[in-house]
């Protein structure tokens, strides 16, 4: 399995990058001779309802569905799907959909919760309720070691909600020396070595 991974597979994750520091963080990484990092927004939320029905009611008796429903979810948004994501039903949003409350859902999530296109998912984000319509389902290659999400929203749908950013990087032995400087400069950032 390890031998089958591409050479450029990320071996470090950096999470909890504050929104106001994303540009400075990217510049810091670039100034160390690394490629511009792809940063992903992340907002923590708890699912509260599907099509207006309380989540506890929807998942009763389904252990896997309860697992998705009982834990906090990582919500993100994106202009376009990642390369390791494939739309298998529905469609991705267009520019005219900006600001509309749409969500693209990973197939594992769809199967375990019995979701259909057009279903409405409701979440509690730090006390604020948001609702979005399922516009597509995606197959996700989880073993690429790049950030991926079960739930990806259309741009503007999560606007104004507090969150952080994350990225993954490929660092060789020499490049790892800059990690001490990185965490001193960005103390809120958590670094995970997945090598």
Beta strands, then each sheet from edge to edge (+ up, - down):
strand 1: 12-18
strand 2: 40-50
strand 3: 53-54
strand 4: 73-77
strand 5: 85-90
strand 6: 102-106
strand 7: 120-125
strand 8: 128-140
strand 9: 151-153
strand 10: 164-169
strand 11: 190-193
sheet 1: 3+ 2- 10+ 1- 11+
sheet 2: 3+ 2- 4+ 9+ 6- 8- 5+
sheet 3: 3+ 2- 7+
end
